[in-house]
C-alpha cells in the first residue's frame, strides 16, 4: 500500500461514524440477482411484486434510477469483477467469448479486497469459467472462485439452466463448496435462495472482528425458477414473483443478521441485478415462433424499452439500492449515471486497498454514494453487445448506432438484436422508453456523441477492430468465439 493510499484509508476510518470500535474498516455486502428487471422491485414501480425489505433499504438509503450493468450474465460479472468494459478484459488464448472469462492475470474485486485484509466469500453464481472436461468436476480450479480471491465459495460455477423447467434439458448444474462438488447435479431449484441465505448469514456470524466482503450472487430469477414452500404460489406475479419475493426475504435476513451482530452501521449493503429480464416468449421473439418462456416466468423493465440481450435500455439498466446507516443519507434518489464497473474502485477506496496496476473503466464513487456530492464521477456509458458497440449515453442523451438485425459475430446474442437503419438519438429524461428519435432536432449532440463513439472504438475496439487499450496476456491476435461472416460484414484487419 502506498503512503497516500494508507493516509486516505486512515482518514476514511476516522471520519466514519459507523466504524467499529477497534478502528476496523467497513464491511461490504453486494447482493446480485440474475435476470431481474428494472421494474421488478416495489420501489421501482412493480405493480404486483412485493419487496418490503428492499423498499425499506431504499427508504433508509439511496436509490439510483440510471444504474447500468451489462446485457448478459457472464459479461456482466466480468465487468463487476474487473472494473472494466469486458471488451477491454484479457481472456485465455485472446478469445473474446460470448460469456467473458477473465484471464488468470486479470485481478478481481475479491483479490483487491482480500489483499487489503478482508475476508471474502462468494455465495451463489460465479459464471466466469467455462467447462474444461466432462463430469461434475469439469471446471479448471485455477479459474474458480477460490483461485480468484474468494476465501469461501458455495454455489454454482455457471448458470442454473437455460430452459423453463429443469427436465426440459439434460443439462444439470453442480453445486460446489469451495473446491469440492457437494451436489453433482441439481434437479430442483426450489431451495436455492433459502440455501444461499443460510450460508450467507452463517458466514457473516463466523467473521468476528475482521472486515469482510460478501458477494451474494443469487441464481434466481434466471430460469428455471424455484421457490421454497413459504413462497411458492404466493405472489400475484406468478412463479417469477415468487422467486423475487423470496429474494426480498433473503435481503431482510441479511439486514437482520447485521443488526443482531451490531454490524449494521459499519456495513455498506448494495443490491442490484446483472442485466435486464429475460423476456423471450418465442425464440428470438419471432412472431408465430416456437413458444419459449411463459410470461409469468420472466420480469419487466418498464418504462424502459427492451430486455436481456437487447441493446435498448431494458437490457443493461437495472435497479440499484445502497444502504449504510450514518454514511448514506436516507431516502435519497438520483438519476446520475453509475455502473457495476464503478463498484471495484469504490469498494477499494473504502477498504484502503490498492487498485490493480492496469487501466480501469470504473471510477471511485464513494463521495457520490455518501452524498458529499450530488454529481456522479461517471459521465458516460457505452453500450456493448458482446464486442459490438451499439451506442453511448452521456447525461440525458443516448446515441444509437446503425446495425443490422442479428449481427454476424454475436452468436446466440444476435437473435435479440434488432435492426437500426440509421443513427438515432433519444432524450432519456423525457423518453426513457426510447420511442422518439430526436437526432434531426439536435445535430450538435449527435456530432458530440459520435466523437465519443469514435474515441471508444480507438481505445476499446468494436466487433471488427481491436482497441489500443484492450488487454492481452497470451500470444497472437484477438479472436472472436463466433467469427464474423465476411459475406455479411467485412471485418477490418486486426491490429495490436
N, C-alpha and C positions, 0 to 999 in steps of 0.2 A: 504494500500500500504506500502511495506517495505521501509526502508530508501534507500537501494541500488537501488530499482526499481524507486523510486521518483527521485534520482540523475540521473539515466540513462535517464529518461524522460526529465529532465531539460536540460541535455547536448544535447539530440537529438534536442529539440526545438531550443536551442541556435545556433546549427550548421546548422540548416535548412534554406537555402536561400528562401524557399517558405513559411516559417511560416507566419501566419497572423500578422498584426500589433500589435494585443493585446497579442502576445505570444501564440496564440492558437495552438493546435496540428493539424497534417494533417488530412484531411478528407480521407475517403476510399470509393471508388465505385467499387463494384465487379459485373461484368456483366457475367452471367452464362447462356449458352444456353443449349438446350435439344436435344441430339442425333445429334450434329453437328460433322461431320467427320474431321479428321486430315487435309485433303487436301482442305476443303471447305471454305477457305479464300484465297483471291488473293495472299497475301504474303507467303502462304504455298503451292502455286502451282496450285490453281484451274484454269483449262483452260477456264471455261465458267461462273463462278460466279464472279460478280464484287463487290468488297468490298473496295471502295476508302477510307472510313473513318478508317477502321481497318488497311489498308495498311499505312495510314498516321500515325496512332498510333504507328505502328511498326517502321516506319522511324524516328519518334520522341522519341522512347523509346527502349524497349527490347523485343526481340522475342526469346522464348525458344522452342527448337525442340525436347526435351526429357522431356516433362511435362506430368505427369500422374494423372488421376482421378481414378475412379473405373469403371468396365464394365457395370453397370446397374444403373438406375436413383436414386432410393431411397437409395441404398447402397452408391452411390457417394455423395449424400447430407449429409449422416451421417458422412462420412469421413471429409467432408468440415467443418461441424458444430462442430465436436468434436475434430478435430486434431488427430484422431486415425484410425487405421485399424478397419473397422466395426466388425470384429470378436472379438475385444477387448471390444467393447462398450456394456454396460449393456442394457438390454431390459426388458420391463414389463413381469413378470412371468418367466424370464430367457429363453424365447423362442427366438431362433435365426431365425428371419423371412427372407423371400426371399427379401423383401424390409425392411431394417432396421428401427426400431422405437426406438430411444434412450429413455432410462428410464428417468422419470422426474428429477431424481437426477444427470443425466449427464449434465454438464454445457456446453452451446453452445457458439459459437463465438459471437453471438449477446449479450448474457448475460455478457461475458467478457468485451466487449466494452461499453455496457450500464453502467456497474458498474464503469467504468473508466470515466464516464461523457459524453459519446457520445449519441447523438440522433440516433436511429436505425430504419430502415424500411426494410421490405421485400415486394417487389412488383413483383408479379408473382407466380411461382410454389413453394410450400412448400415440400410436399411428405415425411414428417417424422411423419405421423399419419396414422391410419387406421380407417375405419368406425366402429362406436360402436353401431349404431342403424340405422333405416331406415329414409328416408326423406332427404331434403336438409341440415338440421341442424343435420347431423348424426355423427358429429365428436366431440370427447371429447375435451372441451375447454381447459383442462389442458395440452393437447398435441399440441395445435395450436400455431401459431407464437407469439401471444400477451402474452402467458404464458411462452414463451421460449426466451424472451429477446428483442423482437421487439416492439417498441412503436407504430408502424403503420404497418398494413398489408392490402394489396389489392391484391387479386389473388385467386388461386385455392388451395384447401387442398392437392390434389393429382395431377394426370396427367389429360390432357385434353381428352384423349381417347386412344383406342388401336386398332382402325380399320382405314382403309384408308379414309372412309367417316363417318361422324357423324351418318348418317342414317343407317349404317351397323349394329348397335347395339342399344339396349335400354339404354345403359349407357349414362348419361348426368352429366357433372361436374357442381357444383355450383360455383359462384364467391362470395367471401366474401369481405366486407370492415370491417376491424378489426374483431369483434366477431359476426357481423350481416351478414346474407345472403343478398346480393344485387341482384343477379340473381340466381333463384333457379335451372335453367337448361339451360346451354349454348347450343344453337342449331347450331351456326356457329362461326368459329374461324377466320374469315377474319379480324376482327377489334382488335384482341388481342394485337398485337405488338404496334399498334398505341395507344390503351388504356393504356397499361403499360407505354409507353413512356410519355404520357400526365401526368399520375400520378407521375412518377418519376421526371420529370422536375418541376412540381408544388411543390412537396415535398422539393426538393432542394431549391427552391426560398423561401420557408417558414422558412428556418433554421436560418437565421440571422447570428450571430457570433459564435454559438455553433458548436463544431466539430461534424461530422456526419459519420455514416456508412450506405451506401445504398447498399442493396443486390437486384440487378435487375435480377431476375431469370426467363428468358423467357420461355414460354411454347413451343415455336417452336424452331427447325423444327421437333419436335415429331409429329407423325400423330395423328389425322387428321390435315392436313396442312391448312393454310389460308394466305391470303394477302389482304391488302386494295386495293382500286381501282387504286391507283397510282402505284402499284407494280404488281398486278395480270396480268399474261401473258406477262411480260416484260423481263424476264430472259431467256437466252439461255439454262439454266439448268432446265426448266420446273417449276412445282409448288414448288419443293424443292428450287430451285434457287430463285424464287420469295420471299419465306419466308426468306432466308438468306439475300438477298439484302435489304429487309425492316429492318431486324435486324441491318444491317450495317448502314442504315439511322438513326435508333434509337441511335446507338453509337455516330453518328455525332451530334444528338440533345443534348445528354448528354454533350459532349465536348463543344458545342456551349453555352449551359447554364452556365457551369462552367466559361467559358471565360467572358461571359457577366456580371457575378457576381463578377469578379476579384478573383475567387477561383481556377483558373487553376493551378497556381504554388504551391498551398497548398493542392492539391488533388492527391492522388495515384489512378489511374484507372487501373483495371485489367480486362482482357477479357479472358474467357476460356469456355470449354464445359464440361458437366457432364460425357460423355462417347463417344464412337465412334458411327458411323452412324448405324441406324437400317436397315441392308440390309438383307431382307428375302423375296426373290421373290416368293418362295414357302414355305409352312410351314416347318420349320426346314431345309430349303434349300435342301429338298429331291428331287432328280431327278425325274421329272414327277409328282411331288406332286401338291397339290391344289394351284393355284395361290393365292398370298397374297398381297405383297406390290409392285406395279409397280415401275420400276427402277427410274422413274422421281420423285418419292415421297420419295426417300432416298438419302443419300450422299455418299461420297467416303473417304477412308482412305489411298489412295495410297501415297507413295510407300509401305505402311505397309500391312501386312497380317491380315485378319480378320476384325471384326466389333463388334458392340454392342453384349454383352453376350458371345462373344468368349474369349478364353484365350490367343489369339495371340495379337500382338502389337496394331492392329486396334481397339481392344475392349476398351482399357484404356488409350492409348497415344493420347493426344488431343492438339489442337492449344492453344498457350498462348502468350498474348501480354500484356505488362505493360508500362504505361506512367506516368511520374511525372517530368514535366519540372524543370530543375535545380538540380534534385536529381538523376534521372536515365539517364545516358548518351544516347544520341540519336544514333540510327542506330546500336545498339549492337545486336548480335545474338550469342546464346550459346547453346551447346548440353549437358550441365551439367544437371544432374537429379534434378528434383523438383516435388512436388506433391501438390494436394489440401490440404493434411494434414498439410503442412508447412505454410499455409496461416494464421491459427489461431495464432500460436506463433509469426509470422511475424507482423501481424496487431496489436497484443497485445504489441509487442515491440515498434511500432510506437506510440501507444496510452499511453505508460507508464502504462499499465494495468497488474494486477496480473494474472498469469496463473492458471487454475484450479488445485486443490491440488491432482492430480491423474497423473498416467503415461501417457504421450503423445507420439505418434509416429511421430509427426511433429517437425520441428526444425526452429529456427529463421533464416530467410534467408535475412534479410534486407541488410546486408553488401554485399551479393552476388548480390541482385537486383540492388543496387545503384552503383555497380562497384568498391566498396572498395577492393573487392577480386574477382578474376575470378573463384574461386572454390566454388561450392555449398556446403553447410553443409551436404547434403544428399549423401550417397554413396551406397544406396541400395533401391530397390523397390521390394516388394513381390507381386506376382500375386495371388489374391484370387478370386475364382468364388464362391460366397456365402461363405461357410465355408471350401471349398475345396482349399487347397494350390496347385497351378499348376506350380509354378516356381519362380525364383528370377532373378533380374538384378543387376549387380554390374559393374559399368563402362561400357565398351563396350560389356560385356558378359551377355548373358541370358541363364540360365539353365531351361529347360522344363522337368517337371517330367512325368513319365508314368501315363497314365489314360485310363479308358475305355470310350467309346462313351456314351453320355447321362448318366452320373454317377448317381447312386441312391442317393437320399438325396438332389438333387438340384432343384427338382420341374420343373417349366417351364424354368428355366435357362438351364437345361440339354440338351434340344433339339439342342442348338447351340454349345455344347462342343463335339469336335470330339476326336477320339481315338489317343493316342500316345503310341506305343507299348513298347518303351524303352527310357531311359534318353537321351535327346538331348541337344546340345549346339550350340548357334548361336552368331556370331560376328555381332552385330547390327550396328557397324560403317561401315562395308563393305557390310552387307547383312540385311538391315532394313526390307526386305520382308520375312525374315526367310525361305529361300529356301534351304540352305545347312547346314546340320548338321556337325559340326566340332568336336564333342566330342572325337572321336578317336585320333584326332591330338593334343588335349590339355587335356590330362588326369589330369594334375595338377590343371587346372581351374575347372574341374568337381569335383574334391575332395574338393577344397576350397569352391565352391558354395554349394555343398552338405552339408558341415558343417553348412553353414548359414541357409539352409533349416531346418536342424535338430534343430538348436537353435530357429528358428521361431516356429516350432511345439511345443517346450517346453514352450515358452513364450506366444504365441498367440493361438496355437491349430491348429487343422485340422478338416476335416469333421468327423473323428471318434475319436477325442480326445479333451479334454478341456485344454486350455493353463493355465499355472500357473498365468499369468498376465491378464487373462480375468476377466472383472468386472461383479459382480452380486450383486444386491441390494435387491433381494427377496429370499425367502427360496426355497430350492430344487436345483436339478442339472440342468445343461444346457439341453435344449430340442430343437431339430430341428423342424421347422414348418412342413417340409416334412421328416419323419423319413427315415433312411437308410433301404433298404430291405435286411435283413440278408442273403438271398439266393444269392444276387448279390455281396455284400461286407460286410463281418462280421465286426461289429463295436467293437472297443476296449471298455473296461469298462470305463465309465465316472468317472472321479475323480475331486475333487475340492480342 
